[in-house]
Amino acid sequence: MVSGLKWGLSIVALLLTSALYVAYLNADILVLDAFTGQSLDILNDKFRQHKSYDPQNRDLTYFQNLVKPILLRLTLAMFAVGFLVFGLIHFEKSRRHIFSYFQHAQAPETLTLFRIVVFALLLWRVMVTPSMFFSGLSPHLLVAPIPWQPLIHFIPINPLLAELAFYGLITMSVFGFIGLFTRTVTWIALFLSIYYFGIPQFYGKVNHCHHLIWFLMILAVSPGADIWSVDAWRKRGKMAFLKSIAPAKRYALPIRIVWLLVGIIYFFPGAWKVLTSGLAWFSDDSFRHWIYFLTHLAGKDTVVLQIDQYPLLLTATATVAVLFELSFIFAVFSERMRGVWAVAGILFHLSIGVIGDIWFLDLWLLYFVFFDVGKVRWISHSRANATSIMLFVNESKAIRPIALVGGILLCLNIAFGAGRMVEAWPFSCYPLFATTGPETIRQLSFHGRLNGSDSLELDIDLLREKIGAARLKAMIDDILEEENKDDTSRKIRSLLSLLPNSSMKLNDFKAIYVYERTMTMGPGKAAQRVVENRLLLSWRNEPSQSLPQLARPTR
């Protein structure tokens, strides 16, 4: 009787979720019918009543923007209810499976290698992140990520602190790599990383290297230096290399939390694609335009392998990509499937890297954690020939901080993922690409007019090379969305200041013109895809200012 009731509730929740989702996908049509009085009487009356409160502002667009988020939230809530009911039906089986997942014991090799590679990737990330450059930019370009908006004017961003953090992180990365004072070093590296890698996040675009912060948090409370480290050698001398350590939960739990975090990284972008765009996201046109968008950001004129010419392949690839994102977090619970999904993840990122030059190297290079390194032949052979020792460690006390930190990380990332908070630091939902592929893109072009009729156009590629294509686009979007003309002018001047100055001065030119350029997404050179040039603003030159480097005479 109880089981039948649970199944009935689960089916009802599934049907209601499906109905709400279909309503969400067709919200614009449903709202139009109710707005024009062609829907159900109760809906017609409600819309008429609400419209009467403010007839001038409550137009069709107002109601469409109001209803769609409500339907989306109802869909998510009903899905959560259905998932909860399904979990109650299989409560005992689910409880045993989850309990065994977190109670697994493992040898220390995987966690130790994870520590070594994380610090190696941290060192690489420090070397390629131009935080010192960004620390010297104009404050007019600051765009605080979530949740730092209220504190944006109190955060000390300056070249001196950035340089200190740079050398501090290099030192901590080397110490962490060799396992010297590992716990202390990891905590210092964690706080330095939040500051150093956070500096560029305040300038228009959040680059998603957040996982390195999360992994440092886990390592800070984990025994990642019990073997293969200077700390182990200092404690046990040569015995640290001659004797193996028995498997324990404290070595397995950090790794299993990492698996779940990676699953969350994938799950929410996949879920929001389905919830936001529905089946439209899987169409060949949508996926083709996303490929054109990534190709454009990468500065390429043609799509790699010309896969945009094969509609069925585009649809199949889009479908497989979303299924991969949605299923990864469930695959980690299966010993057979998690390795397969890890390999699929590497192929997933390699394909995105080839097409759009977005590699996520410091994520998928860690995917060896989905395999038990201790079972690799040469390691397992040395373990079999070594004397196994038991460290005198209170296991429950050792895993308590790991469970606490892991629980906080999982909860925060679920909250940020469910809230679609992409532009956030140091917790975030990873890039969604949830809408259908953009058909156009907006850019800025800058022209300096001489006393005659000739003008010069600023070479935008110089900006792209200096700050990155994605960040440049985000800065341009922020300028285009700015409503205050004075703030727009200040931001544009600050953007121009990023280019190296030539010997020419701004007062050598009669005026500077800034155009909003709209281009279609597709193959071919960018100049051939321009469909509109709209004058955004202009200003006369000011004395004693240097003109940013210019090129290409234009008509």
C-alpha positions in Angstrom: 0.0 0.0 0.0 2.7 2.5 1.0 5.0 1.4 -1.9 2.1 1.9 -4.3 1.4 5.3 -2.9 5.1 6.3 -3.3 5.1 5.1 -6.9 1.9 7.0 -7.6 3.3 10.2 -6.2 6.5 9.7 -8.2 4.5 9.3 -11.5 2.3 12.4 -10.6 5.5 14.4 -9.9 7.0 13.3 -13.3 3.8 14.2 -15.2 3.6 17.6 -13.5 7.3 18.3 -14.1 6.9 17.4 -17.8 3.8 19.6 -18.1 5.5 22.6 -16.4 8.6 22.1 -18.6 6.5 22.1 -21.8 4.7 25.2 -20.5 8.0 26.8 -19.9 9.3 26.1 -23.4 6.0 27.5 -24.8 5.7 30.4 -22.3 5.8 33.2 -24.9 2.8 31.7 -26.8 0.9 30.9 -23.6 1.4 34.4 -22.3 0.4 35.9 -25.6 -2.9 34.0 -25.6 -3.7 35.0 -22.0 -2.6 38.6 -22.7 -5.0 38.9 -25.7 -7.8 37.1 -23.9 -7.7 33.9 -25.9 -6.7 31.5 -23.1 -8.7 30.0 -20.2 -11.1 32.4 -18.6 -9.3 32.3 -15.2 -6.0 33.2 -16.9 -7.5 35.9 -19.1 -9.1 37.5 -16.0 -5.8 37.3 -14.0 -3.8 38.9 -16.8 -6.4 41.6 -17.3 -6.5 42.4 -13.6 -2.7 42.6 -13.3 -2.5 44.7 -16.4 -5.0 47.2 -15.0 -2.6 48.0 -12.1 -0.1 49.7 -14.5 -1.3 49.7 -18.1 1.6 51.7 -19.4 4.4 49.4 -18.2 2.7 46.0 -18.0 2.9 45.1 -21.7 3.3 41.8 -23.4 7.1 41.8 -22.8 6.7 42.5 -19.1 4.4 39.4 -18.6 6.7 37.2 -20.7 9.7 38.2 -18.6 7.6 37.6 -15.5 6.1 34.3 -16.2 9.1 32.4 -17.7 11.2 32.5 -14.5 8.2 31.4 -12.4 7.5 28.4 -14.7 11.2 27.5 -14.6 11.3 27.6 -10.8 8.1 25.5 -10.6 9.6 23.0 -12.9 12.8 22.7 -10.8 10.8 22.4 -7.6 8.6 19.7 -9.0 11.6 17.8 -10.3 13.2 18.0 -6.9 9.9 16.6 -5.4 9.9 13.7 -7.9 13.6 13.0 -7.2 12.9 13.0 -3.5 10.0 10.6 -3.8 12.1 8.3 -6.1 14.8 8.3 -3.4 12.3 7.4 -0.8 11.1 4.4 -2.9 14.7 3.1 -3.1 15.7 4.5 0.3 17.4 1.4 1.7 19.3 0.5 -1.4 20.3 4.2 -2.0 21.4 4.5 1.6 23.6 1.4 1.4 25.1 2.5 -1.9 26.0 6.0 -0.7 27.3 4.7 2.6 29.6 2.3 0.9 30.8 5.1 -1.5 32.0 7.3 1.4 33.2 4.4 3.6 35.6 3.0 1.0 39.3 2.5 2.0 42.1 3.2 -0.4 45.9 3.2 -0.6 47.6 6.6 -0.3 49.2 6.7 -3.8 46.3 8.3 -5.6 45.9 11.1 -3.1 49.6 11.7 -3.0 49.9 11.9 -6.8 46.9 14.2 -6.7 48.8 16.5 -4.4 51.9 16.5 -6.6 50.0 17.3 -9.8 47.7 19.9 -8.2 50.8 21.9 -7.1 52.5 21.4 -10.5 49.4 22.8 -12.2 49.2 25.6 -9.6 52.7 26.6 -10.6 51.8 26.5 -14.3 48.7 28.5 -13.6 50.6 31.2 -11.7 53.1 31.6 -14.6 50.3 32.0 -17.3 47.9 34.3 -15.3 48.8 38.0 -15.8 47.5 39.1 -12.5 50.2 41.7 -12.1 49.2 43.3 -15.4 45.5 43.4 -14.4 46.4 44.8 -11.0 47.6 48.0 -12.6 44.5 48.6 -14.8 42.1 51.5 -14.4 39.5 51.2 -11.7 36.9 52.2 -14.3 37.2 48.7 -15.8 36.4 46.9 -12.5 33.4 44.6 -12.6 33.1 42.7 -9.4 32.1 39.0 -9.5 29.5 37.5 -7.2 29.5 38.1 -4.1 32.2 40.8 -4.1 30.1 43.8 -5.4 29.6 45.5 -2.0 33.4 45.2 -1.3 34.7 46.2 -4.7 36.2 49.5 -3.4 37.7 48.0 -0.3 39.7 45.1 -1.9 43.4 46.1 -2.2 44.3 45.4 -5.9 47.7 46.8 -6.7 50.9 45.7 -8.4 52.9 45.4 -5.2 50.5 42.9 -3.5 50.1 41.0 -6.8 53.9 40.6 -7.1 54.2 39.4 -3.5 51.4 36.9 -4.1 53.1 35.8 -7.3 56.4 35.0 -5.7 54.7 33.5 -2.6 52.6 31.2 -4.8 55.7 30.0 -6.7 57.4 29.2 -3.5 54.4 27.4 -2.0 53.9 25.5 -5.2 57.4 24.1 -5.1 57.1 23.3 -1.4 53.7 21.6 -1.9 55.1 19.6 -4.9 57.9 18.1 -2.9 55.8 17.8 0.2 57.6 20.1 2.6 55.6 21.5 5.5 52.6 20.4 3.4 49.6 21.3 5.5 50.9 24.8 6.3 52.0 25.4 2.8 48.7 24.3 1.4 46.7 26.7 3.6 49.0 29.6 2.6 48.8 28.6 -1.1 45.0 28.5 -0.8 44.6 32.1 0.5 47.3 33.4 -1.9 45.5 31.7 -4.8 42.1 33.3 -3.9 43.8 36.7 -4.1 46.2 36.2 -7.0 43.8 34.3 -9.4 40.9 36.5 -8.2 42.5 39.8 -9.5 41.7 39.1 -13.3 38.2 38.0 -12.3 37.4 41.6 -11.4 37.9 42.9 -14.9 34.9 42.0 -17.0 35.2 38.2 -17.2 35.5 35.3 -14.7 37.9 32.6 -16.0 36.9 29.3 -14.4 40.0 28.0 -12.6 37.9 27.7 -9.4 38.5 23.9 -9.1 42.2 24.5 -8.2 40.9 26.5 -5.1 38.5 23.7 -4.2 41.2 21.1 -4.5 43.6 23.1 -2.4 40.9 23.3 0.3 40.5 19.5 0.2 44.3 18.9 0.3 44.6 21.4 3.3 42.7 18.9 5.5 43.9 15.7 3.9 46.9 13.4 4.5 48.4 14.0 1.0 52.0 13.8 2.2 52.1 10.5 4.0 54.3 9.1 1.2 56.4 10.5 -1.6 57.2 13.7 0.3 59.9 15.4 2.3 57.6 15.4 5.3 57.3 11.6 5.2 61.1 11.3 4.9 61.6 13.6 7.9 59.2 11.6 10.0 60.2 8.0 9.0 63.5 8.4 7.2 64.3 5.7 4.7 61.3 3.6 5.9 59.0 6.1 4.2 60.2 4.7 0.9 60.7 1.1 1.9 57.4 0.5 3.6 53.9 0.9 2.2 50.9 2.3 4.1 47.8 0.2 4.6 44.6 1.5 2.8 42.4 3.8 4.8 39.3 5.9 4.5 41.2 9.1 5.0 43.0 8.5 1.7 39.8 7.6 -0.2 37.3 10.3 1.0 39.2 13.4 -0.4 39.4 11.7 -3.8 35.7 10.8 -3.8 34.7 14.4 -2.9 36.8 15.5 -5.9 34.8 13.1 -8.1 31.5 14.7 -7.0 32.9 18.2 -7.5 33.9 17.4 -11.1 30.4 15.9 -11.5 28.8 19.1 -10.3 31.0 21.1 -12.7 29.4 19.2 -15.6 25.9 18.7 -14.3 24.6 22.2 -14.0 25.7 23.4 -17.4 24.0 20.4 -19.0 20.9 20.8 -16.9 20.6 24.5 -17.7 20.9 23.8 -21.4 17.9 21.6 -21.3 15.9 23.8 -19.0 16.6 27.1 -20.8 16.5 26.1 -24.5 14.9 22.7 -24.5 15.2 20.7 -27.7 16.1 23.8 -29.6 19.7 23.6 -28.2 20.2 20.3 -29.9 19.4 21.6 -33.4 22.2 21.6 -35.9 21.7 25.4 -36.4 22.1 26.2 -32.7 25.2 24.0 -32.3 26.6 25.3 -35.5 26.4 28.9 -34.2 28.0 27.9 -31.0 30.9 26.5 -33.0 31.1 29.7 -35.0 31.1 31.7 -31.8 34.0 29.7 -30.3 35.9 29.8 -33.6 35.4 33.6 -33.7 36.7 34.0 -30.1 39.7 31.8 -31.0 40.5 34.3 -33.8 40.0 31.7 -36.5 38.3 32.2 -39.9 37.3 28.6 -40.6 35.9 25.8 -38.4 38.3 22.9 -37.6 37.6 19.9 -39.8 34.6 21.8 -41.2 32.2 19.9 -39.0 29.7 22.7 -39.5 28.9 21.2 -42.9 27.3 18.0 -41.4 23.9 18.7 -39.8 23.4 15.1 -38.4 26.9 15.1 -36.9 26.2 18.5 -35.2 22.9 17.3 -33.7 24.5 14.0 -32.6 27.5 15.8 -31.0 25.3 18.3 -29.2 23.2 15.4 -27.8 26.2 13.4 -26.7 27.7 16.5 -25.0 24.7 17.2 -22.9 24.1 13.5 -22.0 27.8 13.4 -20.9 27.4 16.5 -18.7 24.2 15.3 -17.1 25.4 11.7 -16.5 28.9 12.3 -15.2 28.0 12.8 -11.6 26.0 9.5 -11.6 28.8 7.6 -13.3 31.2 8.4 -10.5 29.2 6.1 -8.2 29.9 3.1 -10.5 33.3 1.5 -10.3 32.9 0.3 -13.9 31.7 3.5 -15.5 33.7 6.2 -13.8 36.9 5.4 -15.7 35.0 5.4 -19.0 33.4 8.8 -18.2 36.8 10.2 -17.3 38.3 9.2 -20.7 35.1 10.7 -22.3 35.8 13.9 -20.3 39.3 14.1 -21.7 38.0 13.7 -25.3 35.3 16.3 -24.5 37.8 18.9 -23.5 40.2 18.1 -26.3 37.5 18.6 -28.9 36.5 22.0 -27.3 40.1 23.0 -27.2 40.7 22.2 -30.9 37.6 24.1 -31.9 37.5 27.1 -29.6 41.0 27.1 -28.0 39.4 26.5 -24.5 41.4 23.7 -23.0 40.8 23.5 -19.2 44.2 21.8 -18.9 44.3 22.1 -15.2 41.1 20.2 -14.9 41.3 17.1 -17.1 45.0 16.5 -16.5 43.8 15.5 -13.0 41.5 12.8 -14.3 43.9 10.1 -13.3 42.1 10.4 -9.9 39.2 8.4 -11.3 41.5 5.4 -11.4 43.3 3.7 -8.4 46.9 4.6 -8.9 47.9 2.1 -6.3 46.8 -0.7 -8.7 49.2 0.4 -11.4 51.5 -2.6 -12.0 54.9 -1.1 -10.9 53.3 0.6 -7.9 51.3 -2.5 -6.9 54.4 -4.7 -7.4 56.5 -2.5 -5.1 53.6 -2.4 -2.6 53.5 -6.2 -2.6 57.2 -6.5 -2.0 57.2 -3.9 0.8 56.3 -4.3 4.4 52.9 -2.7 5.0 52.7 -0.5 8.1 49.8 1.0 10.0 50.1 4.6 11.0 48.8 5.2 14.4 46.1 7.7 13.4 42.6 8.1 14.8 40.6 7.5 11.6 37.4 9.1 12.7 39.2 12.2 13.8 41.2 12.3 10.6 38.2 12.2 8.3 36.1 14.6 10.2 37.7 17.8 8.8 37.7 16.2 5.3 34.0 15.5 5.6 33.3 19.0 6.9 35.3 20.8 4.1 33.9 18.5 1.5 30.4 19.0 2.6 30.8 22.8 2.5 32.3 22.7 -1.0 29.5 20.4 -2.3 26.7 22.5 -0.8 28.2 25.8 -2.0 28.8 24.6 -5.5 25.3 23.1 -5.7 23.9 26.4 -4.6 25.9 28.4 -7.1 25.1 25.9 -9.9 21.3 25.9 -9.1 21.4 29.7 -9.0 23.2 30.0 -12.4 25.9 32.1 -10.8 28.5 31.9 -13.5 30.3 35.2 -12.9 31.3 34.4 -9.3 34.5 33.7 -7.4 35.8 31.5 -5.8 32.7 29.4 -6.1 30.8 29.3 -9.3 28.6 27.5 -11.8 30.8 26.7 -14.7 30.1 28.2 -18.2 26.5 27.3 -19.3 26.2 28.1 -23.0 22.6 27.5 -22.2 20.9 29.6 -24.9 20.7 28.6 -28.5 23.9 29.6 -30.4 24.2 33.3 -31.1 23.6 34.4 -34.7 25.4 37.8 -34.2 28.0 39.3 -32.0 28.7 42.9 -31.1 32.1 44.5 -31.0 33.7 47.9 -30.8 35.8 49.6 -33.4 37.8 52.7 -32.8 38.8 55.3 -35.4 41.0 58.4 -35.1 40.3 61.1 -37.8 43.1 63.3 -38.9 42.7 66.9 -40.0 42.0 65.7 -43.5 39.5 63.0 -44.5 41.7 60.0 -43.7 41.2 58.0 -40.5 43.0 55.2 -38.8 41.3 52.1 -37.2 42.7 50.7 -33.9 43.8 47.2 -34.4 41.6 45.3 -32.0 43.7 42.2 -32.2 46.3 43.9 -30.0 43.7 44.0 -27.2 42.7 40.4 -27.8 46.3 39.2 -27.6 46.9 41.1 -24.4 43.8 40.3 -22.3 42.2 37.3 -24.1 39.3 37.1 -26.5 36.7 36.1 -24.0 37.7 38.9 -21.5 37.7 41.5 -24.3 34.2 40.5 -25.3 33.0 40.7 -21.7 34.6 44.2 -21.3 32.9 45.3 -24.6 29.6 43.9 -23.4 29.9 45.8 -20.2 30.6 49.0 -22.1 27.6 48.4 -24.4 25.3 47.8 -21.5 26.4 50.9 -19.6 23.6 53.5 -19.7 25.6 56.4 -18.4 27.4 58.1 -21.3 30.1 59.5 -19.0 30.8 56.1 -17.6 30.9 54.6 -21.1 33.4 57.2 -22.2 35.6 56.5 -19.1 35.5 52.8 -19.7 36.4 53.2 -23.4 39.3 55.4 -22.6 40.5 52.9 -20.0 40.2 50.2 -22.6 42.2 52.2 -25.1 44.9 52.7 -22.5 45.7 48.9 -22.5 47.4 49.3 -25.9 51.0 50.4 -26.2 51.3 54.1 -27.1 52.8 55.3 -30.3 54.7 58.6 -30.7 51.5 60.2 -32.0 49.3 62.2 -29.6 45.6 62.3 -29.4 45.6 66.0 -30.1 47.2 65.2 -33.5 43.8 63.9 -34.4 40.7 65.9 -35.0 38.4 63.5 -33.2 38.0 59.9 -32.0 35.0 57.9 -33.1 33.8 54.7 -31.4 31.4 52.4 -33.4 29.3 49.5 -32.3 29.9 46.8 -34.9 27.5 43.9 -35.4 28.7 40.8 -37.1 27.0 37.6 -38.1 28.3 34.3 -36.8 29.7 32.1 -39.6 32.8 31.1 -41.5 35.0 33.7 -43.2 36.9 36.8 -42.1 35.4 39.0 -39.5 35.4 42.1 -41.8 33.3 40.2 -44.4 30.6 39.5 -41.8 29.9 43.0 -40.6 26.2 43.9 -41.0 26.0 47.2 -39.1 28.3 49.9 -37.9 26.6 52.3 -35.5 28.3 55.4 -34.0 28.3 54.9 -30.3 30.1 58.1 -29.2 32.9 60.4 -30.2 35.1 63.0 -28.5 37.6 65.6 -29.4 41.2 64.9 -28.4 42.6 66.1 -25.1 46.1 67.5 -24.9 49.0 65.5 -23.5 47.4 62.2 -24.1 49.1 59.5 -26.1 47.2 57.8 -28.9 47.0 54.0 -28.6 48.7 52.2 -31.4 46.8 52.5 -34.7 46.8 50.7 -38.0 44.9 50.2 -41.2 43.7 53.4 -42.9 39.9 53.2 -43.3 37.4 55.1 -45.4 
